[in-house]
Amino acid sequence: MDVDNEERRAGAPPVAFGRRGIWERFVERATGLQLMAVYWVPMTLLIGLPVRWLFDRQDSLVEAVLGAALNTVWIGPSISLVQRVVGEARQDPEGIALRQALRTGTVPEDAAVRAELPNYLAGQRRATWAALLFVLGVCLGLLLLALLGADNEGFAVVFGLVAAVSGTVAAITLTRTRRLAALLAAPNAPGTP
C-alpha cells in the first residue's frame, strides 16, 4: 500500500510526496555533473559491462571494466546537452527561476524565489562538491586500474581528461554559486527591486 496516495488525491504539492518526490526534484534540478555522478557507475556495471562481455569475451575483467566505463562516460556530456536543448521545459516549474538565476548570475526579482535562493545555492554547492569528489574518485580508481592492472596508458589519459573536465565544470558551477550568494548577501544587491 502506498502511503502517499491520500496526499496525491488531495492535490498536495509534489514536495509532500516523500522520498520519491525528493528524488524527482533532485533529478529535475541537478546539473549534468551531478547526474553523471549518480548514473555513471550503475550504468557501467549494469549496462556497459554486460554489453561489453556479450560482444567481446576475449577481454580480461580489467579491460572489460575499463572499456565499459569508457563506453558509458558519455552520460555527463549528453545530460548537459539535453538540459541545454530542453531548457525550461522540465517538469519543475518552481525551479525555472532558480536555475535561471544561477545560470545568469542575477538576483531574481520575485521575492519568493529570492527567499528560496539561498537554500537552493547551498544545495547546489553541496551536490556539486559531492559529485566532483565522487567522479574524481571513480576517475582515479579507473586511472590506477588502467595503469597498474591493464598497463594501458590510453585509458589513463582518457579518464584523466574526464577528471579534468569534471573539475572545470564543478569550478564553474561553484564560482557561479559563490558569486550569486555574494550578490544576494550584499545590502544593495544589483538587480534587486
Secondary structure, 3 states (H helix, E strand, C coil): CCCCHHHHHCCCCHHHHCHHHHHHHHHHHCCHHHHHHHHHHHHHHHHHHHHHHHHCCCCCHHHHHHHHHHHCCCHHHHHHHHHHHHCCCCCCCCHHHHHHHHHHCCCCCCHHHHHHHHHHHHHHHHHHHHHHHHHHHHHHHHHHHHHHHCCCHHHHHHHHHHHHHHHHHHHHHHHHHHHHHHHHHCCCCCCCC
